[in-house]
Amino acid sequence: MQGRVKYLFAVNIMFFVYSFMSVLGKLAARENEINLRFLILYSGSLMVMGVYALCWQQIIKKLPLMVAYANKAVIIIWGSLWGCLFFGETVTPGKLAGIVTVVIGVVLFATSECGDAV
């Protein structure tokens, strides 16, 4: 059980880092031309995706795929937080309801008989 908690923590840290890919991509998209800033931001985005892919392969060796994938819903939360912090976006009641709905749906699926089968 303690080993599983360690890997669940690791998968959530991995998704936290992965969520920065969208921030870097959005910042790169704001550039009007291909310049050094664009290349750095875009390269950073690709680098984060590469690190995520390598980490994901290691995580699914230790956790059932269903368990690991169910935790991916935290990206929605991080994405909303980064939108507020970096881009001045607001979390409207509709967005909040959507976030809650997705997270509840993933939790219900992960704890159902389908989730128990893994």
Secondary structure, DSSP 4 states (H G I P E B T S, - for coil): -HHHHHHHHHHHHHHHHHHHHHHHHHHHHT-SS--HHHHHHHHHHHHHHHHHHHHHHHHHHHS-HHHHHHGGGHHHHHHHHHHHHHH-----HHHHHHHHHHHHHHHHHHTSHHHHT-
